[in-house]
């Protein structure tokens, strides 16, 4: 963003600006005095002369803010445009008043021709002030983009064409072009000091092009829209001050439909003063962001005033033809009173929504988000709905939502294009951080307390929806994995039974039958066959025990969880490793799934201690408090290096806990060794057919 260095004027410059201000005020006062002297004088309509005090006030309304701006930013082009434009308006008003005085109040007074020439010819340059201000606002430069820069230059050239031609067109050609002759007292003045003597056939097409070129005045407004769309947050706030001034000007020019000319002139000067003041405020960035409150309020009361006037005119027109003047007035008052309150509320909400987004109606915003979340089940689409709702509610150009998924992945969705400084807000679910919300707070860098509360509500709802969708997807995946695991387990059991136990039992049956046949003729041979059959049966029994143990360790049903863990610890203990098992809480009647998971986790952890820890002592604690079954395996061994990747054993521990909705962590305490800690929820899972 371009910036203008704030360097105040020196002492000599301050004296010069002070002298200019005094001269401007004196010139305005002289204009008012001339108008007072000319009060009541009949000025022909063809002279096109008006009292100059209106132009003088409009000139002061520009010059004084321009001087103030020059004192602070003496090199800023906007300050010079305001000052010069105000001075031209002052001179134009004084010239008009002097021409009236010199021609109609005191005929023959010196300077009549020069005053009328300046008013009628040079006064056309007043057209240049407004488009030049708009094109240079707010940094004093034309647009950077090549297309818009050349379009701005072309519009200024077309706008300046008419003032340039008016300076040199002979007065007779102007009279002929407009089809109106000047009054004799004006026509007799020397009004062509620098005219160019070309024929009317030459001047006519040139004037037509010049007057048609006035449509170029629309270009600055298009340039402003382009600037706003491509601006950063601060620049947009500056441009909104200009928008506010334009809104005020529209209401000032539209509302006084039936007011006296004097009142309309005063309102016109006030509008110019407000516009100039708004430009100064925007450029100096004084309380820049208050415009977000000023714009909707101006829109609201301007529209209300306009509607009151319209209702007044309509009611008086319709009721006046049927009722008397008094009854018409009462009817107008009644209609306005009935419509005012609800209309004011509706317009206020509409104006605030236009400027600040839908956050002015928090319920509607939350309802919109809820509706969008209901229409989609995909987690990523839901995050897009969240980003879109937040962007629309707060009028933000860019929103990014980042959510940590249960599997450890990060889901990221974006809405809009980033611009300006980014603000990061945490997203929490049940007190735990699950991601963050990144905003480009373009036009609203400071969120109010109400805004923050609404944003918090949206974020909480978004976090809950995103996490619910993720958990739903995870649940569906786990269901599929369970089905696959069940079928794999059935396939393994079928294979073991069919390929292992089946043939073995068949062979034993054949051997027994053979032994029966040999029993009478060869008892010794029959005894040897039975002996081999007994050995094979012993092997089959071992296979059955292995299968049963794989399904569920028998010790859990025979001696309970704590004693089964103690037996496993005794089997895995070696000469140099002492394993101590401790039980806490009620360990009877635990859910079968929790018992198996705890037993497997302890077994795997003890195997890791024996193989890798080089520990001398290991403690195993099994604790149940009615809601959670916790197991801890702590050793005093070498621990796990920071560069060691998680192996199959560690992953198995975590997966066994996660299957039940629990957690399992493997850490290395500062005191040394390794700590395996698992927490398993003690909740029976009911499966409905």
MARLUMDO-547435 format. One line per field, with one value per residue (C-alpha): x, y, z. Coordinates in Angstrom, 1 decimal, always signed. Each point is the difference from the previous one (the first is absolute). Example, Ala and Ser with C-alpha at 12.3 -4.5 7.8 and 13.67 -1.06 7.14 Angstrom:
<lozas>
u = c(+12.3 / +1.4)
v = c(-4.5 / +3.4)
w = c(+7.8 / -0.7)
</lozas>
This chain:
<lozas>
u = c(+0.0 / +1.3 / +0.3 / +0.4 / +2.7 / -1.4 / +2.2 / -1.4 / +0.5 / +2.7 / -0.6 / +0.0 / -2.5 / -2.2 / +0.0 / -0.9 / -2.9 / -1.2 / +0.0 / -1.8 / -2.7 / -0.5 / -0.2 / -2.5 / -2.2 / +0.2 / -0.9 / -3.0 / -1.1 / +0.3 / -2.1 / -2.7 / +0.1 / -0.4 / -3.0 / -1.5 / +0.4 / -1.6 / -2.9 / -3.3 / +1.6 / -1.7 / +2.6 / -1.3 / -0.1 / +2.0 / +3.0 / +0.3 / +1.4 / -0.6 / +1.0 / +3.6 / -0.3 / -0.9 / +3.1 / +2.0 / -1.2 / +0.7 / +3.5 / +0.7 / -1.3 / +2.8 / +2.8 / +0.0 / +0.3 / +2.6 / +2.0 / -0.2 / +1.2 / +2.8 / +1.3 / +0.3 / +0.8 / +1.4 / +0.9 / -3.2 / -1.8 / -3.5 / +0.8 / +1.0 / -3.0 / -2.3 / +1.7 / +0.1 / -3.5 / -1.3 / +1.8 / -1.5 / -3.5 / +0.6 / +1.2 / -3.0 / -2.4 / +1.6 / +0.0 / -3.7 / -0.8 / +2.2 / -1.5 / -3.5 / +1.1 / +2.0 / -2.7 / -3.3 / +0.6 / +2.7 / +0.1 / +3.4 / +2.0 / +3.4 / +0.7 / -3.5 / +1.3 / +2.8 / -2.3 / -2.6 / +2.7 / +1.6 / -3.4 / -1.4 / +3.3 / +2.6 / -2.7 / -0.4 / +3.2 / -2.1 / -0.8 / +3.5 / +0.3 / -2.3 / +1.2 / +3.6 / -0.5 / -1.7 / +2.7 / +2.8 / -1.7 / +1.4 / +3.7 / +0.3 / +0.9 / -1.9 / -0.7 / +3.0 / -1.6 / +0.8 / -3.5 / -1.6 / +2.8 / -0.5 / -3.8 / +0.4 / +2.2 / -2.4 / -3.0 / +1.9 / +0.8 / -3.6 / -1.2 / +2.5 / -1.0 / -3.1 / +1.7 / +2.8 / -2.4 / -2.2 / +3.1 / +0.6 / -3.4 / -1.4 / -3.1 / -2.0 / +0.7 / -1.0 / -3.3 / -0.8 / +0.9 / -2.3 / -2.7 / -0.2 / +1.3 / +1.5 / -1.8 / +1.2 / +1.8 / +2.0 / +0.4 / +1.6 / +2.9 / +3.4 / -0.4 / +2.5 / +3.5 / +1.6 / -2.6 / +1.1 / -1.7 / -1.2 / -3.3 / -3.0 / +0.1 / +3.4 / -1.1 / -3.3 / +1.4 / +2.8 / -2.6 / -2.1 / +2.9 / +0.9 / -3.5 / -0.2 / +3.3 / -1.6 / -1.0 / +3.6 / -0.9 / -1.3 / +3.5 / +1.3 / -2.7 / +0.9 / +3.6 / -1.1 / -1.7 / +3.1 / +2.2 / -2.3 / -0.1 / +3.8 / +0.8 / +1.4 / -2.1 / +1.2 / -0.4 / -3.5 / -0.9 / +1.3 / -2.1 / -3.1 / +0.4 / -0.4 / -3.0 / -1.5 / +0.5 / -1.6 / -3.0 / -0.5 / +0.2 / -2.6 / -2.4 / +0.7 / -0.7 / -3.1 / -1.8 / -0.5 / -2.6 / -2.3 / +2.4 / +0.8 / +3.0 / +1.9 / -0.4 / +1.1 / +3.1 / +0.9 / -0.5 / +2.2 / +2.8 / -0.4 / +0.3 / +3.2 / +1.3 / -0.8 / +1.7 / +3.1 / +0.1 / -0.5 / +3.0 / +2.2 / -1.0 / +0.6 / +3.4 / +1.2 / -1.4 / -1.6 / -2.4 / +0.0 / -2.1 / -2.9 / -1.3 / -1.5 / -2.4 / -0.6 / -0.9 / -3.0 / -1.3 / +0.2 / -1.7 / -2.7 / -1.0 / +0.4 / -2.3 / -2.5 / +0.1 / -0.6 / -2.9 / -1.5 / +0.1 / -1.4 / -2.8 / -0.8 / -0.3 / -2.0 / -2.4 / -0.5 / -0.5 / -2.6 / -1.6 / +0.0 / -2.4 / -2.4 / +0.5 / +0.8 / +3.5 / -0.3 / -1.2 / +2.7 / +2.7 / -1.4 / -0.2 / +3.7 / +1.0 / -1.9 / +1.6 / +3.5 / -0.5 / -1.3 / +2.8 / +2.9 / +0.9 / -0.1 / +1.5 / +2.8 / +0.8 / +0.0 / +2.1 / +2.5 / +0.5 / +0.3 / +2.6 / +2.0 / -0.2 / +1.2 / +3.1 / +0.8 / -1.5 / -2.5 / +1.6 / -2.5 / -2.5 / +1.9 / -3.0 / -0.3 / +3.7 / +0.0 / -3.1 / +1.6 / +3.1 / -2.2 / -2.0 / +3.1 / +1.5 / -3.1 / +0.1 / +3.3 / +1.6 / +3.5 / +2.4 / +1.9 / -3.3 / -1.1 / +3.2 / -0.6 / -3.4 / +1.5 / +2.6 / -2.7 / -2.4 / +2.7 / +1.2 / -3.5 / -1.0 / +3.0 / +0.6 / +3.4 / +1.9 / +1.8 / -0.7 / +2.1 / -1.2 / +2.6 / -1.3 / +2.1 / -1.7 / +0.0 / +2.4 / +2.6 / -0.6 / -0.7 / -3.0 / +0.4 / -2.6 / +0.1 / -2.7 / +1.0 / +3.4 / +2.3 / +0.7 / +1.6 / +0.9 / -1.2 / -1.5 / +0.1 / -2.6 / +0.1 / -2.8 / -0.8 / -2.3 / -0.9 / +2.9 / +2.6 / +1.6 / -1.0 / +1.1 / -0.1 / -1.9 / +2.1 / -1.7 / +1.0 / -1.7 / +0.1 / -2.6 / -0.5 / +3.4 / -1.6 / -2.8 / -2.4 / -1.0 / -3.2 / +1.9 / +2.4 / -2.9 / -1.7 / +3.2 / +0.6 / -3.5 / +0.6 / +3.4 / -1.4 / -2.8 / +2.4 / +2.4 / -2.8 / -1.3 / +3.5 / +0.9 / -3.4 / +0.5 / +3.5 / -1.0 / -2.9 / +2.4 / +2.5 / -2.8 / -1.1 / +3.6 / +0.4 / -3.2 / +1.4 / +3.3 / -1.8 / -2.0 / +3.2 / +1.8 / -2.9 / +0.0 / +3.8 / -0.2 / -2.7 / +2.1 / +3.0 / -2.0 / -1.5 / +3.5 / +1.5 / -2.9 / -0.3 / +3.7 / +1.4 / -2.5 / -2.1 / +2.7 / +1.7 / -3.3 / -0.6 / +3.5 / -0.6 / -3.3 / +1.7 / +2.8 / -2.5 / -1.9 / +3.3 / +0.9 / -3.4 / +0.7 / +3.5 / -1.1 / -0.7 / +2.7 / +2.8 / -0.5 / +3.5 / -0.5 / -3.5 / +1.6 / +2.5 / -2.7 / -2.0 / +3.1 / +0.5 / -3.7 / +0.2 / +3.0 / -2.0 / -3.0 / +2.3 / +1.2 / -3.7 / -0.8 / +2.9 / -1.3 / -3.4 / +1.4 / +2.0 / -3.2 / -1.9 / +2.7 / +0.1 / -3.7 / +0.1 / +2.7 / -1.6 / +1.7 / -2.3 / -3.0 / +1.8 / +1.8 / -1.0 / +1.9 / +2.3 / +1.2 / +0.2 / +2.4 / +2.0 / +0.4 / +1.1 / +2.5 / +1.3 / +0.5 / +1.8 / +2.2 / +3.6 / +2.9 / +0.9 / -3.5 / -2.4 / -3.7 / -2.4 / -3.8 / -2.4 / -3.8 / -2.2 / -3.8 / -2.6 / +1.5 / -2.9 / -2.8 / +1.9 / -1.2 / +1.6 / +1.3 / +1.7 / +1.6 / +1.4 / +1.4 / +1.6 / +1.5 / +1.4 / +1.4 / +1.8 / +1.3 / +1.3 / +1.6 / +1.7 / +1.4 / +1.4 / +1.6 / +1.6 / +1.3 / +1.1 / +0.0 / +2.9 / -1.9 / +0.4 / -3.4 / -3.4 / -3.3 / -3.4 / -3.1 / -3.5 / -2.7 / -3.7 / -2.3 / -3.3 / +0.3 / +3.6 / +2.4 / +3.5 / +3.2 / +3.5 / +3.2 / +3.1 / +3.6 / +3.4 / +1.7 / +1.7 / -3.1 / -0.8 / +2.2 / -1.5 / +1.1 / -1.6 / -3.1 / -3.1 / +0.1 / -2.8 / -0.2 / -0.6 / -2.6 / -1.7 / -0.3 / -1.6 / -2.4 / -1.2 / -0.9 / -1.5 / -2.3 / -1.8 / +0.1 / +2.9 / +3.5 / +3.5 / +3.2 / +3.6 / +2.2 / +3.5 / -0.2 / +2.9 / +1.0 / +0.7 / -1.5 / -3.2 / -3.6 / -2.9 / -3.3 / -3.4 / -3.5 / -2.9 / -3.6 / -2.1 / -3.2 / -1.8 / -0.7 / -3.5 / -0.4 / -3.6 / -0.8)
v = c(+0.0 / +3.4 / +2.5 / +3.7 / +1.3 / +2.5 / +3.1 / +3.2 / +3.3 / +2.4 / +3.4 / +1.8 / -2.5 / +0.3 / +3.8 / -0.4 / -2.3 / +2.3 / +3.0 / -2.1 / -0.9 / +3.6 / +1.1 / -2.8 / +1.0 / +3.7 / -0.9 / -2.0 / +2.9 / +2.4 / -2.3 / -0.1 / +3.8 / +0.4 / -2.4 / +2.1 / +3.2 / -1.8 / -1.4 / +0.9 / +0.8 / -1.6 / -2.1 / -1.3 / -3.8 / +0.1 / +1.5 / -3.3 / +1.8 / -1.1 / +1.4 / -1.2 / -0.7 / -3.6 / -0.6 / +2.0 / -2.3 / -3.0 / +1.3 / +0.5 / -3.5 / -1.3 / +2.5 / -0.1 / -3.9 / +0.3 / +2.4 / -2.2 / -2.9 / +2.0 / +0.9 / -3.7 / -1.4 / +2.8 / -2.3 / -1.9 / +0.6 / -0.3 / +3.0 / +2.1 / -1.0 / +0.9 / +3.3 / +1.0 / -1.2 / +2.0 / +3.1 / -0.3 / -0.4 / +3.1 / +2.1 / -1.3 / +1.1 / +3.4 / +0.4 / -0.8 / +2.5 / +2.7 / -0.4 / +0.4 / +3.0 / +1.6 / -0.6 / +0.4 / +1.8 / +2.6 / -0.2 / +1.1 / -1.2 / -1.2 / -3.8 / -1.0 / -1.7 / -1.7 / -1.2 / -1.4 / -1.6 / -1.7 / -1.2 / -1.2 / -1.3 / -0.9 / -1.2 / -3.1 / -1.3 / -0.8 / -3.2 / -1.3 / +0.1 / -2.9 / -2.6 / +0.9 / -0.4 / -3.4 / -1.3 / +1.1 / -1.2 / -1.1 / -0.1 / +2.8 / -2.3 / -1.3 / -3.7 / -2.3 / -2.4 / +1.1 / -0.3 / +2.0 / +2.6 / +0.7 / +0.0 / +2.5 / +2.2 / -0.2 / +0.9 / +3.1 / +1.0 / -0.3 / +1.9 / +2.8 / +0.4 / +2.0 / +2.5 / +0.4 / +0.7 / +2.4 / +2.2 / +0.5 / -0.4 / +3.4 / +1.1 / +0.2 / -3.7 / -0.9 / +2.0 / -1.7 / -3.5 / +0.4 / +1.9 / +2.8 / +3.6 / +2.0 / +3.0 / +3.3 / +1.2 / -3.3 / -0.3 / +3.4 / -1.0 / -1.1 / -3.7 / -1.4 / +1.0 / -3.3 / -1.4 / -1.8 / +1.3 / -3.3 / -0.5 / -1.4 / -3.1 / -0.8 / +0.8 / -1.9 / -3.5 / +0.8 / +1.2 / -3.1 / -2.3 / +2.1 / -0.1 / -3.7 / -0.6 / +1.0 / -3.7 / -0.6 / +1.2 / -3.5 / -1.5 / +1.2 / -1.9 / -3.2 / +0.6 / +0.3 / -3.4 / -1.5 / +1.5 / -1.3 / -3.5 / -0.2 / +2.0 / -1.1 / +0.4 / +3.5 / +1.3 / -1.4 / +1.9 / +3.2 / -0.6 / -0.6 / +3.5 / +1.2 / -2.3 / +1.5 / +3.5 / -1.0 / -1.5 / +3.2 / +2.0 / -2.2 / +0.6 / +3.7 / +0.3 / -2.2 / +0.9 / +3.8 / -0.4 / +2.8 / +2.2 / +3.6 / +0.7 / +1.6 / -3.2 / -2.2 / +2.2 / -0.3 / -3.8 / -0.1 / +1.9 / -2.3 / -3.1 / +1.3 / +0.8 / -3.5 / -1.5 / +2.0 / -0.8 / -3.7 / +0.1 / +1.6 / -2.5 / -2.9 / +1.2 / +0.9 / -3.3 / +1.6 / -2.5 / -1.7 / -3.0 / +1.9 / +0.1 / -3.5 / +1.6 / +3.2 / -1.6 / -2.1 / +2.8 / +2.5 / -2.4 / -0.7 / +3.5 / +1.2 / -2.6 / +0.7 / +3.7 / -0.7 / -2.3 / +2.5 / +2.6 / -2.5 / -1.1 / +3.6 / +0.9 / -3.1 / +0.3 / +3.8 / -0.7 / -2.8 / +1.2 / +3.7 / -0.7 / -1.7 / +1.6 / +3.4 / +1.3 / -0.7 / -3.5 / -0.7 / +1.1 / -2.3 / -2.9 / +0.6 / +0.1 / -3.2 / -1.9 / +1.2 / -1.0 / -3.5 / -0.7 / +1.8 / -2.4 / -3.4 / +1.6 / +1.5 / -3.4 / -1.8 / +2.7 / +0.0 / -3.7 / +0.2 / +2.7 / -1.6 / -3.3 / +1.7 / +1.5 / -2.6 / -3.2 / -2.4 / +0.1 / +2.7 / -2.9 / -2.6 / -2.4 / +0.1 / -0.6 / -3.0 / -1.3 / +0.4 / -2.0 / -2.7 / -0.3 / -0.3 / -2.6 / -2.1 / +0.1 / -1.8 / -3.0 / +0.3 / +1.4 / +2.1 / +1.5 / +0.8 / +1.9 / +1.9 / +0.9 / +1.3 / +2.1 / +1.4 / +0.9 / +1.8 / +1.9 / +1.1 / +0.8 / +2.3 / +1.3 / -1.7 / -0.5 / -3.1 / -2.8 / -3.2 / -2.8 / -2.5 / -3.1 / -2.8 / -3.3 / -2.9 / -1.9 / +2.8 / +1.5 / +3.7 / +1.1 / +3.4 / +2.0 / +3.5 / +2.6 / +3.1 / +1.6 / +1.1 / +3.7 / +2.1 / -1.3 / -3.5 / -0.7 / -3.5 / -1.2 / -3.4 / -2.5 / -2.2 / -3.0 / -0.9 / +2.1 / -1.6 / +1.8 / -1.6 / +2.6 / +3.7 / +2.6 / +2.4 / +3.3 / +2.8 / +2.7 / +2.4 / +2.7 / -0.9 / -0.5 / +0.7 / -2.4 / +1.1 / -2.1 / -1.0 / -0.9 / -2.2 / -1.7 / -0.8 / -1.1 / -2.3 / -1.5 / -0.6 / -1.6 / -2.2 / -1.2 / -0.5 / -2.0 / -2.2 / -0.6 / -0.7 / -2.3 / -1.8 / -0.5 / -1.3 / -2.3 / -1.3 / -0.7 / -1.6 / -2.1 / -1.1 / -0.9 / -1.9 / -1.9 / -1.1 / -0.9 / -2.1 / -1.8 / -0.7 / -1.1 / -2.3 / -1.7 / -0.3 / -1.6 / -2.4 / -0.8 / -0.7 / -2.2 / -1.9 / -0.5 / -1.1 / -2.4 / -1.3 / -0.2 / -0.8 / -1.6 / -1.7 / -2.1 / -0.7 / -1.3 / -2.0 / -1.5 / -0.9 / -1.6 / -2.2 / -0.9 / -1.0 / -2.1 / -1.6 / -0.8 / -1.7 / -2.2 / -0.9 / -0.5 / -3.7 / -1.0 / +2.4 / +1.5 / +1.6 / +1.7 / +1.3 / +1.4 / +1.9 / +1.4 / +1.1 / +1.7 / +2.0 / +0.9 / +1.2 / +2.2 / +1.5 / +0.6 / +1.8 / +2.2 / +0.6 / +1.1 / +2.4 / +1.5 / +0.3 / +1.8 / +2.3 / +0.9 / +0.6 / +2.1 / +2.1 / +0.6 / +0.8 / -0.9 / -2.8 / +1.4 / +3.0 / -2.2 / -2.4 / +2.3 / +3.6 / +2.9 / +0.8 / -3.6 / -0.6 / +3.0 / -1.3 / -3.4 / +1.8 / +2.0 / -3.1 / -1.7 / +3.0 / +0.8 / -0.9 / -0.4 / +3.7 / +1.5 / +0.4 / +0.6 / +1.2 / +0.0 / +2.1 / +0.2 / +2.9 / +0.4 / -2.6 / -2.3 / -2.5 / +0.0 / +2.1 / +0.1 / -2.8 / +2.3 / +2.2 / -3.0 / -1.4 / +3.4 / +0.6 / -3.5 / +0.4 / +3.5 / -1.2 / -3.1 / +2.0 / +2.6 / -2.7 / -1.7 / +3.4 / +0.4 / -3.4 / +0.4 / +3.6 / +1.8 / -1.7 / +0.8 / -1.4 / +0.8 / +0.4 / +0.9 / -0.8 / +1.8 / -0.9 / +2.4 / +0.2 / +2.8 / -1.1 / +2.2 / -0.5 / -3.0 / +1.3 / -2.0 / +1.3 / -1.8 / +1.8 / -1.2 / +1.4 / -0.9 / +1.9 / +1.7 / +0.8 / +2.3 / +3.1 / -1.2 / -3.4 / -0.5 / -1.6 / -3.7 / -2.6 / -0.6 / +3.7 / +0.3 / -3.2 / +1.5 / +3.2 / -1.9 / -2.3 / +2.9 / +2.0 / -2.9 / +0.5 / +3.8 / +0.3 / +1.3 / -1.5 / +2.0 / -1.0 / +2.6 / +0.2 / +1.8 / +2.4 / -2.5 / -2.6 / -3.2 / -0.3 / +0.4 / -1.6 / +1.3 / -1.0 / +1.2 / -2.2 / +1.1 / -2.5 / +0.2 / -3.0 / +0.2 / -1.1 / -1.3 / +0.1 / -2.4)
w = c(+0.0 / -0.9 / +2.9 / +0.2 / +2.3 / +2.6 / -0.1 / +1.3 / -1.8 / +1.2 / +1.6 / -3.3 / -1.4 / +3.0 / -0.4 / -3.7 / +0.8 / +2.7 / -2.4 / -2.6 / +2.5 / +1.0 / -3.6 / -0.7 / +2.9 / -1.1 / -3.5 / +1.2 / +2.2 / -2.9 / -2.1 / +2.6 / +0.3 / -3.7 / +0.0 / +2.8 / -2.0 / -3.0 / +2.0 / -1.8 / -3.3 / -3.0 / -1.9 / -3.3 / -0.3 / -3.2 / +1.8 / +1.9 / +3.0 / +3.5 / +3.4 / +0.7 / +3.7 / -0.8 / -2.0 / +2.6 / +2.8 / -2.1 / -0.7 / +3.7 / +0.7 / -2.2 / +0.6 / +3.8 / +0.1 / -2.8 / +2.1 / +3.1 / -2.1 / -1.5 / +3.5 / +0.7 / -3.4 / -2.1 / -2.9 / -0.2 / -3.4 / +1.6 / +2.3 / -3.0 / -2.0 / +2.9 / +0.5 / -3.6 / -0.7 / +3.0 / -1.2 / -3.5 / +1.6 / +2.1 / -3.0 / -2.0 / +2.7 / +0.3 / -3.8 / -0.2 / +2.8 / -1.4 / -3.5 / +1.5 / +1.9 / -2.9 / -2.6 / +1.9 / +3.3 / -1.1 / -3.8 / -1.4 / +3.0 / -1.1 / -0.4 / -1.1 / -3.3 / +1.8 / +2.8 / -2.4 / -2.2 / +3.0 / +1.2 / -3.3 / -1.6 / +2.6 / +2.4 / -2.2 / +1.6 / +3.1 / -1.8 / +0.5 / +3.7 / +1.0 / -2.6 / +0.8 / +3.7 / -0.5 / -2.4 / +2.4 / +3.2 / +2.4 / -0.6 / -2.6 / -2.8 / -3.1 / +0.0 / -0.4 / -2.5 / -3.5 / -1.3 / +2.8 / -0.1 / -3.7 / +0.4 / +2.8 / -2.1 / -2.9 / +2.2 / +1.3 / -3.5 / -1.1 / +3.0 / -0.5 / -3.7 / +0.8 / +2.3 / -2.5 / -2.9 / +2.0 / +0.6 / -3.7 / -1.7 / -1.2 / +2.0 / -3.2 / -0.7 / +3.6 / -0.4 / -3.3 / +1.4 / +3.0 / -2.0 / +2.6 / -0.2 / +2.8 / +1.4 / -1.7 / +3.1 / +0.1 / -3.8 / -0.2 / +2.2 / -1.4 / +0.6 / -2.6 / +1.1 / -1.0 / -2.4 / -3.2 / -3.1 / -1.6 / -1.8 / +1.8 / -2.2 / +1.7 / +3.5 / -0.1 / -0.3 / +2.5 / +2.6 / -0.7 / +0.8 / +3.0 / +1.5 / -0.8 / +1.8 / +3.3 / +0.3 / +0.8 / +3.5 / +0.6 / -0.4 / +3.4 / +1.8 / -2.0 / +1.0 / +3.7 / -0.2 / -1.5 / +2.7 / +2.7 / -1.3 / -0.2 / +3.1 / +3.3 / +3.2 / +0.9 / -3.6 / +0.0 / +3.2 / -1.7 / -3.1 / +2.2 / +1.3 / -3.6 / -0.4 / +3.1 / -1.4 / -3.3 / +1.9 / +1.9 / -3.3 / -1.6 / +2.9 / +0.1 / -3.8 / +0.1 / +3.2 / -0.3 / -2.9 / +1.2 / +2.1 / -0.8 / -2.2 / +2.9 / +2.1 / -2.9 / -0.5 / +3.7 / -0.2 / -3.1 / +1.8 / +3.0 / -2.2 / -1.5 / +3.5 / +1.2 / -3.1 / +0.5 / +3.7 / -0.8 / -2.4 / +2.6 / +2.7 / -2.4 / -1.1 / +3.5 / +1.3 / +3.0 / +1.6 / -3.3 / +0.9 / +1.5 / -3.5 / +0.5 / +2.5 / -1.9 / -3.4 / +1.1 / +2.2 / -2.8 / -2.4 / +2.5 / +0.9 / -3.6 / -1.3 / +2.8 / -0.7 / -3.7 / +0.7 / +2.3 / -2.7 / -2.6 / +2.4 / +0.7 / -3.7 / -0.8 / +2.9 / -0.6 / -3.7 / +0.5 / +3.2 / -1.0 / -2.9 / +2.3 / +3.4 / +1.2 / +0.7 / +3.7 / -0.4 / -2.6 / +2.4 / +2.7 / -2.4 / -1.0 / +3.7 / +0.7 / -3.0 / +0.9 / +3.7 / -0.9 / -2.5 / +1.7 / +2.8 / -1.9 / -3.0 / +2.0 / +1.6 / -3.3 / -1.8 / +2.9 / -0.2 / -3.8 / +0.2 / +2.7 / -1.9 / -3.2 / +1.7 / +2.8 / -1.4 / +1.6 / +3.4 / +0.9 / +0.2 / +2.0 / +0.0 / -3.8 / -0.3 / +2.2 / -1.7 / -3.4 / +1.1 / +1.5 / -3.2 / -2.1 / +2.3 / -0.2 / -3.8 / -0.2 / +1.7 / -1.4 / +2.7 / -2.6 / -1.4 / +3.5 / +0.6 / -3.2 / +1.3 / +3.2 / -1.8 / -2.4 / +2.9 / +2.0 / -3.1 / -0.8 / +3.6 / +0.6 / -3.6 / -0.1 / -3.2 / +1.2 / +2.5 / +0.5 / +2.3 / +1.2 / +2.0 / +1.5 / -0.9 / +2.5 / -2.1 / +0.3 / -3.5 / -0.5 / -2.0 / -1.6 / -2.0 / -1.2 / -1.1 / -1.9 / -0.6 / +2.8 / +0.3 / +2.7 / +3.5 / +1.0 / +3.4 / +1.4 / +2.5 / +1.8 / -0.6 / +3.1 / +0.5 / +3.6 / +1.3 / -2.3 / -3.0 / -3.3 / -2.5 / -0.7 / -2.0 / -2.1 / -1.0 / -2.2 / +2.0 / -2.9 / +0.7 / +3.7 / +1.7 / +3.4 / +0.9 / +2.7 / +3.0 / -1.7 / -3.1 / +1.9 / +1.8 / -3.3 / -1.5 / +3.0 / -0.4 / -3.7 / +0.7 / +2.7 / -2.2 / -2.8 / +2.2 / +1.3 / -3.5 / -1.5 / +2.9 / -0.2 / -3.7 / +0.5 / +2.8 / -2.2 / -2.8 / +2.4 / +1.5 / -3.5 / -0.8 / +3.3 / -0.7 / -3.4 / +1.6 / +2.6 / -2.6 / -1.9 / +3.1 / +1.0 / -3.4 / +0.0 / +3.5 / -1.2 / -3.0 / +2.2 / +2.3 / -2.9 / -1.5 / +3.3 / +0.7 / -3.6 / -0.8 / +3.5 / +2.4 / -2.6 / -1.7 / +3.4 / +1.5 / -3.1 / +0.2 / +3.7 / -0.9 / -2.6 / +2.4 / +2.7 / -2.6 / -1.0 / +3.6 / +0.4 / -3.0 / +1.4 / +3.6 / -0.4 / -2.4 / +0.9 / +3.5 / +0.0 / -3.3 / +1.1 / +3.1 / -2.0 / -2.3 / +3.0 / +1.5 / -3.1 / +0.0 / +3.6 / -1.0 / -2.9 / +2.3 / +2.4 / -2.9 / -1.1 / +3.6 / -0.1 / -3.3 / +1.5 / +3.0 / -2.3 / -1.9 / +3.2 / +1.4 / -3.2 / +0.3 / +3.8 / +2.5 / +2.2 / +3.1 / -0.1 / +0.5 / +2.4 / +2.4 / -1.0 / -1.6 / +2.9 / +0.5 / -3.7 / -0.2 / +2.9 / -1.8 / -3.2 / +2.0 / +1.6 / -3.4 / -1.4 / +3.0 / -0.4 / +2.4 / +0.0 / -0.3 / +2.9 / -1.0 / +2.7 / -0.8 / +2.1 / -0.3 / +1.1 / +0.0 / -0.9 / -2.7 / +0.0 / -2.5 / -2.5 / -3.7 / -1.9 / -2.7 / +2.6 / +1.7 / -3.2 / -1.1 / +3.4 / +0.0 / -3.5 / +0.7 / +3.1 / -1.8 / -2.9 / +2.3 / +2.1 / -3.1 / -1.1 / +3.5 / -0.2 / -3.5 / -0.1 / +3.3 / +1.9 / +3.1 / +3.5 / +1.4 / -1.6 / +1.7 / -1.4 / +1.4 / -0.9 / +1.3 / -0.5 / +1.3 / -1.5 / -3.1 / -1.2 / +0.1 / +0.2 / -0.4 / +0.5 / -0.8 / +1.3 / -0.3 / +1.0 / -3.2 / -2.8 / -1.3 / -3.6 / -2.1 / -1.6 / -3.4 / +0.4 / -2.2 / +1.4 / -0.8 / -0.4 / +3.7 / +0.9 / -2.8 / +1.2 / +3.5 / -1.3 / -2.3 / +2.7 / +2.2 / -2.9 / -0.9 / +3.4 / -0.2 / +2.4 / -0.2 / +0.4 / +0.3 / +0.1 / +1.7 / +1.5 / +3.4 / +1.0 / +2.7 / -2.6 / -1.4 / -1.9 / +1.0 / -1.9 / +1.2 / -1.4 / +0.9 / -1.1 / +0.5 / +1.9 / -2.1 / -1.3 / -3.7 / -0.9 / -3.5 / -1.4 / -2.7)
</lozas>
